[in-house]
């Protein structure tokens, strides 16, 4: 499995990407807002597809252009979990990110 790439694009904004063999990208972004930290999730398959996290499952937001099989959804979830796992054990970002966790992503963090 490839390693995640972490970029601090600007103060208060982290982009965490896992580039797959076929140049598809699993992406997790963390943005600091007035209310705390906002986590967003995406998958690049020639176009960006937004995902949401609900009850430890990454689900595609309503999209007319994409429907995924159960097998594909499981594979995508495994990849998002891999991003979180690598982030959790990253020597430079583990402690920085721990205080940025929201309630939903903390459930995933605790499992990996």
MMTF fields as JSON, N, C-alpha, C and O atoms, coordinates in Angstrom:
{
  "mmtfVersion": "1.0.0",
  "mmtfProducer": "UNKNOWN",
  "numBonds": 447,
  "numAtoms": 448,
  "numGroups": 112,
  "numChains": 1,
  "numModels": 1,
  "chainsPerModel": [1],
  "groupsPerChain": [112],
  "chainIdList": ["A"],
  "bondAtomList": [4, 2, 8, 6, 12, 10, 16, 14, 20, 18, 24, 22, 28, 26, 32, 30, 36, 34, 40, 38, 44, 42, 48, 46, 52, 50, 56, 54, 60, 58, 64, 62, 68, 66, 72, 70, 76, 74, 80, 78, 84, 82, 88, 86, 92, 90, 96, 94, 100, 98, 104, 102, 108, 106, 112, 110, 116, 114, 120, 118, 124, 122, 128, 126, 132, 130, 136, 134, 140, 138, 144, 142, 148, 146, 152, 150, 156, 154, 160, 158, 164, 162, 168, 166, 172, 170, 176, 174, 180, 178, 184, 182, 188, 186, 192, 190, 196, 194, 200, 198, 204, 202, 208, 206, 212, 210, 216, 214, 220, 218, 224, 222, 228, 226, 232, 230, 236, 234, 240, 238, 244, 242, 248, 246, 252, 250, 256, 254, 260, 258, 264, 262, 268, 266, 272, 270, 276, 274, 280, 278, 284, 282, 288, 286, 292, 290, 296, 294, 300, 298, 304, 302, 308, 306, 312, 310, 316, 314, 320, 318, 324, 322, 328, 326, 332, 330, 336, 334, 340, 338, 344, 342, 348, 346, 352, 350, 356, 354, 360, 358, 364, 362, 368, 366, 372, 370, 376, 374, 380, 378, 384, 382, 388, 386, 392, 390, 396, 394, 400, 398, 404, 402, 408, 406, 412, 410, 416, 414, 420, 418, 424, 422, 428, 426, 432, 430, 436, 434, 440, 438, 444, 442],
  "bondOrderList": [1, 1, 1, 1, 1, 1, 1, 1, 1, 1, 1, 1, 1, 1, 1, 1, 1, 1, 1, 1, 1, 1, 1, 1, 1, 1, 1, 1, 1, 1, 1, 1, 1, 1, 1, 1, 1, 1, 1, 1, 1, 1, 1, 1, 1, 1, 1, 1, 1, 1, 1, 1, 1, 1, 1, 1, 1, 1, 1, 1, 1, 1, 1, 1, 1, 1, 1, 1, 1, 1, 1, 1, 1, 1, 1, 1, 1, 1, 1, 1, 1, 1, 1, 1, 1, 1, 1, 1, 1, 1, 1, 1, 1, 1, 1, 1, 1, 1, 1, 1, 1, 1, 1, 1, 1, 1, 1, 1, 1, 1, 1],
  "groupList": [{"groupName": "UNK", "atomNameList": ["N", "CA", "C", "O"], "elementList": ["N", "C", "C", "O"], "formalChargeList": [0, 0, 0, 0], "bondAtomList": [1, 0, 2, 1, 3, 2], "bondOrderList": [1, 1, 2], "singleLetterCode": "X", "chemCompType": "L-PEPTIDE LINKING"}],
  "groupTypeList": [0, 0, 0, 0, 0, 0, 0, 0, 0, 0, 0, 0, 0, 0, 0, 0, 0, 0, 0, 0, 0, 0, 0, 0, 0, 0, 0, 0, 0, 0, 0, 0, 0, 0, 0, 0, 0, 0, 0, 0, 0, 0, 0, 0, 0, 0, 0, 0, 0, 0, 0, 0, 0, 0, 0, 0, 0, 0, 0, 0, 0, 0, 0, 0, 0, 0, 0, 0, 0, 0, 0, 0, 0, 0, 0, 0, 0, 0, 0, 0, 0, 0, 0, 0, 0, 0, 0, 0, 0, 0, 0, 0, 0, 0, 0, 0, 0, 0, 0, 0, 0, 0, 0, 0, 0, 0, 0, 0, 0, 0, 0, 0],
  "groupIdList": [1, 2, 3, 4, 5, 6, 7, 8, 9, 10, 11, 12, 13, 14, 15, 16, 17, 18, 19, 20, 21, 22, 23, 24, 25, 26, 27, 28, 29, 30, 31, 32, 33, 34, 35, 36, 37, 38, 39, 40, 41, 42, 43, 44, 45, 46, 47, 48, 49, 50, 51, 52, 53, 54, 55, 56, 57, 58, 59, 60, 61, 62, 63, 64, 65, 66, 67, 68, 69, 70, 71, 72, 73, 74, 75, 76, 77, 78, 79, 80, 81, 82, 83, 84, 85, 86, 87, 88, 89, 90, 91, 92, 93, 94, 95, 96, 97, 98, 99, 100, 101, 102, 103, 104, 105, 106, 107, 108, 109, 110, 111, 112],
  "secStructList": [7, 7, 7, 7, 3, 3, 3, 3, 3, 3, 6, 6, 3, 3, 3, 3, 3, 3, 3, 7, 6, 6, 1, 7, 3, 3, 3, 3, 3, 3, 3, 3, 3, 6, 6, 3, 3, 3, 3, 3, 3, 3, 3, 3, 1, 1, 1, 3, 3, 3, 3, 3, 3, 3, 6, 6, 3, 3, 3, 3, 7, 1, 7, 1, 1, 7, 7, 7, 7, 2, 2, 2, 2, 2, 2, 2, 2, 2, 2, 2, 2, 2, 2, 2, 2, 2, 2, 2, 6, 7, 6, 6, 6, 2, 2, 2, 2, 2, 6, 6, 7, 7, 2, 2, 2, 2, 2, 2, 2, 2, 2, 7],
  "xCoordList": [0.85, 0.0, 0.893, 1.891, 0.525, 1.28, 1.071, 0.121, 1.962, 1.857, 1.051, 1.0, 0.427, -0.346, 0.6, 1.747, 0.084, 0.799, 0.026, -1.182, 0.723, 0.077, 0.623, 1.835, -0.291, 0.098, -0.648, -1.87, 0.084, -0.541, -0.628, 0.321, -1.782, -1.934, -1.936, -1.5, -2.425, -2.415, -2.648, -3.063, -2.388, -2.626, -4.081, -5.016, -4.253, -5.59, -6.23, -7.427, -5.455, -6.015, -5.022, -3.933, -5.407, -4.591, -5.263, -6.477, -4.481, -4.958, -4.174, -2.944, -4.9, -4.276, -4.749, -5.943, -3.817, -4.162, -3.474, -2.331, -4.203, -3.65, -3.827, -4.94, -2.709, -2.752, -2.664, -1.727, -3.651, -3.729, -2.955, -2.557, -2.744, -1.945, -2.462, -1.678, -3.76, -4.346, -4.579, -5.395, -3.861, -3.941, -5.263, -5.526, -6.096, -7.263, -6.744, -5.666, -7.508, -7.052, -8.155, -9.302, -7.8, -8.66, -8.158, -6.967, -9.049, -8.627, -9.437, -10.657, -8.737, -9.362, -8.807, -7.592, -9.688, -9.27, -9.773, -10.876, -8.949, -9.316, -9.144, -8.059, -10.228, -10.201, -10.651, -11.673, -9.874, -10.228, -11.286, -11.121, -12.378, -13.454, -13.701, -13.07, -14.61, -14.954, -15.574, -15.459, -16.229, -16.909, -16.037, -16.479, -14.836, -13.969, -13.312, -12.942, -13.172, -12.541, -13.584, -14.399, -13.541, -14.462, -13.685, -12.671, -14.173, -13.562, -14.372, -15.601, -13.676, -14.357, -13.612, -12.414, -14.349, -13.837, -14.172, -15.262, -13.217, -13.473, -12.707, -11.735, -13.183, -12.562, -12.466, -13.457, -11.285, -11.106, -11.073, -10.161, -12.082, -12.165, -12.501, -13.64, -11.542, -11.731, -12.511, -12.384, -13.3, -14.01, -14.02, -13.885, -14.184, -14.255, -15.645, -16.651, -15.686, -16.937, -16.84, -15.912, -17.79, -17.775, -18.384, -19.333, -17.809, -18.307, -18.635, -18.123, -19.482, -19.783, -19.517, -19.499, -19.313, -19.054, -20.234, -20.594, -20.831, -21.979, -21.884, -21.836, -21.857, -21.792, -20.669, -20.886, -19.469, -18.255, -18.275, -17.481, -19.175, -19.222, -19.093, -19.751, -18.234, -18.066, -19.054, -19.011, -19.931, -20.998, -20.904, -20.624, -21.138, -21.144, -22.314, -23.439, -22.03, -23.134, -23.989, -23.505, -25.225, -26.138, -25.49, -25.139, -25.341, -24.737, -25.458, -25.597, -25.909, -26.62, -25.667, -26.073, -24.39, -23.441, -22.784, -22.251, -22.82, -22.115, -23.012, -23.682, -23.018, -23.607, -22.582, -22.029, -22.341, -21.313, -21.944, -22.965, -21.327, -21.766, -21.369, -20.542, -21.955, -21.603, -20.116, -19.452, -19.608, -18.192, -17.312, -16.299, -17.692, -16.927, -16.979, -15.965, -18.152, -18.296, -17.409, -16.78, -17.343, -16.488, -15.02, -14.269, -14.614, -13.231, -12.889, -11.808, -13.812, -13.62, -13.523, -12.665, -14.39, -14.333, -12.993, -12.397, -12.527, -11.232, -10.113, -9.195, -10.192, -9.175, -9.245, -8.209, -10.457, -10.587, -10.059, -9.385, -10.367, -9.856, -8.329, -7.68, -7.765, -6.307, -5.701, -4.654, -6.34, -5.86, -5.86, -4.88, -6.941, -7.037, -6.008, -5.393, -5.819, -4.84, -3.433, -2.7, -3.07, -1.738, -1.584, -0.515, -2.637, -2.604, -2.446, -1.709, -3.139, -3.08, -1.665, -1.263, -0.923, 0.417, 1.524, 2.699, 1.167, 2.163, 3.002, 2.442, 4.328, 5.172, 5.056, 5.232, 4.769, 4.721, 3.317, 3.167, 2.291, 0.946, -0.001, -1.078, 0.375, -0.514, -1.026, -2.235, -0.13, -0.532, -1.238, -2.155, -0.821, -1.473, -2.936, -3.802, -3.2, -4.541, -5.465, -6.682, -4.914, -5.76, -6.729, -7.87, -6.282, -7.187, -8.11, -8.914, -7.996, -8.855, -10.014, -10.884, -10.028, -11.035, -12.429, -12.619, -13.397, -14.787, -15.378, -14.708, -16.625, -17.232, -17.269, -17.01, -17.59, -17.714, -16.362, -16.223, -15.369, -14.069, -13.377, -12.557, -13.688, -13.1, -13.508, -12.727, -14.726, -15.172, -14.294, -13.955, -13.931, -13.049, -11.64, -10.994, -11.167, -9.838, -9.65, -8.598, -10.676, -10.607, -10.572, -10.058, -11.108, -11.173, -9.869, -9.46, -9.22, -8.022, -6.878, -5.777],
  "yCoordList": [-1.176, 0.0, 1.237, 1.298, 2.206, 3.45, 4.241, 4.004, 5.172, 6.027, 7.279, 7.729, 7.821, 9.043, 10.228, 10.229, 11.22, 12.476, 13.538, 13.69, 14.274, 15.293, 16.653, 16.868, 17.565, 18.915, 19.922, 19.851, 20.86, 21.987, 23.095, 23.85, 23.174, 24.094, 25.546, 26.433, 25.777, 27.096, 26.865, 25.777, 27.87, 27.663, 27.253, 27.906, 26.177, 25.709, 24.824, 24.549, 24.366, 23.487, 22.383, 22.65, 21.144, 19.971, 19.168, 18.962, 18.724, 17.828, 16.532, 16.53, 15.426, 14.112, 13.265, 13.002, 12.842, 12.098, 10.737, 10.582, 9.771, 8.456, 8.257, 8.049, 8.324, 8.162, 6.678, 5.996, 6.192, 4.766, 4.47, 5.391, 3.198, 2.792, 3.341, 3.605, 3.509, 3.96, 5.473, 5.967, 6.208, 7.664, 8.16, 9.362, 7.268, 7.698, 8.159, 7.749, 9.006, 9.586, 9.493, 9.856, 9.007, 9.096, 10.313, 10.41, 11.234, 12.477, 12.777, 12.618, 13.209, 13.678, 15.073, 15.27, 16.03, 17.4, 17.799, 17.433, 18.553, 19.061, 20.577, 21.09, 21.271, 22.726, 23.311, 22.914, 24.251, 24.912, 25.972, 26.806, 25.924, 26.902, 27.546, 27.189, 28.481, 29.133, 28.147, 28.328, 27.11, 26.133, 24.933, 24.05, 24.882, 23.736, 23.304, 24.137, 22.023, 21.492, 20.783, 20.007, 21.067, 20.462, 19.438, 19.761, 18.206, 17.12, 16.887, 16.813, 16.772, 16.44, 15.28, 15.085, 14.529, 13.287, 13.244, 13.639, 12.755, 12.684, 11.555, 11.021, 11.219, 10.197, 10.772, 11.259, 10.718, 11.204, 10.022, 9.197, 9.947, 8.957, 9.727, 9.68, 10.425, 11.325, 12.578, 13.605, 12.523, 13.657, 13.438, 12.31, 14.535, 14.414, 13.974, 14.498, 13.018, 12.533, 12.765, 12.282, 13.497, 13.775, 12.615, 11.967, 12.379, 11.352, 11.99, 13.058, 11.334, 11.747, 10.557, 9.411, 10.843, 9.795, 9.741, 10.731, 8.558, 8.369, 6.987, 5.975, 6.963, 5.698, 4.792, 3.613, 5.361, 4.639, 4.124, 3.252, 4.655, 4.256, 5.494, 6.511, 5.375, 6.44, 6.182, 5.141, 7.134, 7.0, 8.112, 9.26, 7.773, 8.777, 9.724, 9.293, 11.021, 11.974, 11.78, 11.273, 12.168, 11.962, 12.446, 13.618, 11.556, 11.889, 11.141, 9.919, 11.866, 11.246, 10.488, 9.556, 10.893, 10.33, 9.036, 8.277, 8.786, 7.625, 6.791, 7.309, 5.513, 4.571, 3.451, 2.97, 3.053, 2.069, 0.768, 0.768, -0.34, -1.642, -1.777, -1.013, -2.741, -2.979, -3.307, -2.871, -4.07, -4.433, -3.189, -3.052, -2.298, -1.061, -0.175, 0.4, -0.061, 0.742, 0.179, 0.947, -1.139, -1.751, -1.438, -1.123, -1.525, -1.234, 0.236, 0.544, 1.128, 2.554, 2.81, 3.575, 2.181, 2.327, 1.838, 2.478, 0.708, 0.186, 1.198, 1.347, 1.886, 2.871, 4.102, 4.62, 4.575, 5.694, 5.297, 6.086, 4.082, 3.595, 3.524, 3.815, 3.142, 3.092, 4.489, 4.647, 5.491, 6.865, 7.26, 7.819, 6.976, 7.322, 6.532, 7.075, 5.266, 4.439, 5.021, 5.163, 5.35, 5.916, 7.269, 7.582, 8.057, 9.351, 9.167, 9.906, 8.185, 7.915, 7.56, 7.902, 6.89, 6.442, 7.281, 6.925, 8.376, 9.24, 9.933, 10.522, 9.875, 10.431, 11.956, 12.465, 12.674, 14.135, 14.696, 15.79, 13.96, 14.522, 13.872, 14.406, 12.744, 12.027, 12.93, 13.027, 13.58, 14.41, 15.685, 16.158, 16.24, 17.447, 17.186, 18.02, 16.029, 15.718, 15.251, 15.416, 14.685, 14.141, 15.185, 14.856, 16.435, 17.451, 18.045, 18.928, 17.567, 18.031, 17.064, 17.362, 15.923, 14.909, 15.393, 15.994, 15.12, 15.366, 14.035, 13.004, 14.066, 12.861, 11.69, 10.551, 11.961, 10.873, 10.249, 9.026, 11.084, 10.524, 9.883, 8.982, 10.325, 9.7, 8.223, 7.394, 7.896, 6.496, 5.643, 4.509, 6.187, 5.471, 5.411, 4.364, 6.527, 6.621, 5.556, 4.923, 5.364, 4.404, 2.964, 2.084, 2.713, 1.344, 0.949, -0.211, 1.911, 1.559, 1.359, 1.056],
  "zCoordList": [0.0, 0.0, 0.0, 0.719, -0.806, -0.855, 0.424, 1.171, 0.663, 1.84, 1.508, 0.363, 2.544, 2.361, 2.14, 2.589, 1.441, 1.24, 2.005, 1.82, 2.867, 3.685, 3.288, 3.251, 2.993, 2.609, 3.459, 3.587, 4.042, 4.72, 3.672, 3.464, 3.022, 1.905, 2.35, 1.616, 3.545, 4.171, 5.654, 6.051, 6.478, 7.909, 8.176, 7.711, 8.922, 9.252, 8.2, 8.276, 7.212, 6.181, 5.839, 5.332, 6.121, 5.794, 4.694, 4.713, 3.752, 2.707, 2.824, 2.775, 2.98, 3.12, 1.945, 1.804, 1.106, -0.1, -0.124, 0.307, -0.637, -0.924, -2.427, -2.911, -3.16, -4.609, -4.917, -4.503, -5.646, -5.959, -7.239, -7.953, -7.529, -8.682, -10.007, -10.919, -10.115, -11.377, -11.395, -12.173, -10.536, -10.406, -9.845, -9.869, -9.345, -8.575, -7.216, -6.785, -6.548, -5.289, -4.244, -4.504, -3.068, -1.889, -1.118, -0.825, -0.791, -0.172, 1.086, 1.112, 2.117, 3.352, 3.6, 3.611, 3.798, 4.084, 5.46, 5.866, 6.17, 7.49, 7.441, 7.165, 7.713, 7.653, 8.987, 9.547, 9.474, 10.734, 10.443, 9.553, 11.212, 11.077, 12.433, 13.428, 12.461, 13.727, 14.713, 15.925, 14.205, 15.055, 15.406, 16.142, 14.906, 15.147, 13.851, 13.023, 13.682, 12.47, 11.615, 12.115, 10.315, 9.367, 8.541, 7.921, 8.543, 7.792, 6.524, 6.564, 5.407, 4.153, 3.488, 3.694, 2.694, 2.12, 0.643, 0.228, -0.154, -1.581, -2.242, -1.708, -3.414, -4.257, -5.659, -6.205, -6.239, -7.595, -8.546, -8.5, -9.413, -10.494, -11.767, -12.232, -12.328, -13.463, -13.074, -13.741, -12.033, -11.439, -9.938, -9.463, -9.188, -7.737, -7.31, -7.788, -6.415, -5.842, -4.341, -3.692, -3.796, -2.366, -1.589, -2.03, -0.428, 0.478, 1.813, 2.149, 2.562, 3.933, 4.828, 4.379, 6.087, 7.069, 8.012, 8.649, 8.09, 8.978, 9.6, 8.9, 10.932, 11.674, 11.167, 10.886, 11.054, 10.666, 9.223, 8.869, 8.388, 6.982, 6.101, 6.319, 5.111, 4.137, 3.007, 2.351, 2.795, 1.81, 0.789, 1.134, -0.464, -1.509, -1.277, -1.024, -1.367, -1.284, -2.523, -3.535, -2.462, -3.586, -4.88, -5.008, -5.812, -7.095, -8.197, -8.144, -9.177, -10.299, -11.212, -11.906, -11.211, -12.158, -11.682, -12.491, -10.385, -9.862, -8.973, -8.08, -9.222, -8.282, -8.139, -9.128, -6.923, -6.647, -6.187, -5.5, -6.569, -6.087, -4.614, -4.117, -3.93, -2.528, -2.4, -1.459, -3.345, -3.335, -3.493, -2.807, -4.384, -4.583, -3.353, -2.957, -2.746, -1.531, -0.428, 0.3, -0.287, 0.731, 0.46, 1.383, -0.797, -1.17, -0.892, -0.39, -1.221, -0.971, 0.528, 0.969, 1.316, 2.769, 3.314, 4.18, 2.804, 3.238, 2.961, 3.768, 1.828, 1.478, 2.379, 2.798, 2.682, 3.62, 5.003, 5.666, 5.428, 6.706, 6.688, 7.693, 5.563, 5.435, 5.572, 6.2, 5.0, 5.145, 6.62, 7.111, 7.321, 8.738, 9.546, 10.464, 9.215, 9.926, 9.766, 10.744, 8.55, 8.321, 9.015, 9.539, 9.018, 9.694, 11.2, 11.852, 11.739, 13.182, 13.629, 14.741, 12.79, 13.152, 12.512, 12.605, 11.875, 11.236, 12.312, 13.237, 12.212, 13.273, 13.439, 14.546, 12.379, 12.467, 12.68, 13.222, 12.261, 12.291, 13.291, 13.553, 13.843, 14.769, 15.885, 16.098, 16.588, 17.723, 17.27, 17.943, 16.145, 15.63, 15.3, 15.564, 14.725, 14.244, 15.372, 15.279, 16.407, 17.485, 18.049, 18.372, 18.168, 18.699, 17.641, 17.94, 16.42, 15.328, 15.049, 14.231, 15.718, 15.446, 15.838, 16.895, 14.965, 15.35, 15.818, 15.777, 16.256, 16.829, 15.849, 16.236, 14.584, 13.6, 13.264, 13.265, 12.978, 12.59, 13.785, 13.607, 14.995, 16.195, 16.291, 16.757, 15.852, 15.868, 14.954, 15.292, 13.808, 12.871, 13.452, 13.416, 13.985, 14.594, 15.667, 15.749, 16.486, 17.578, 17.076, 17.767, 15.893, 15.356, 14.659, 14.714, 14.006, 13.232, 14.132, 13.672]
}
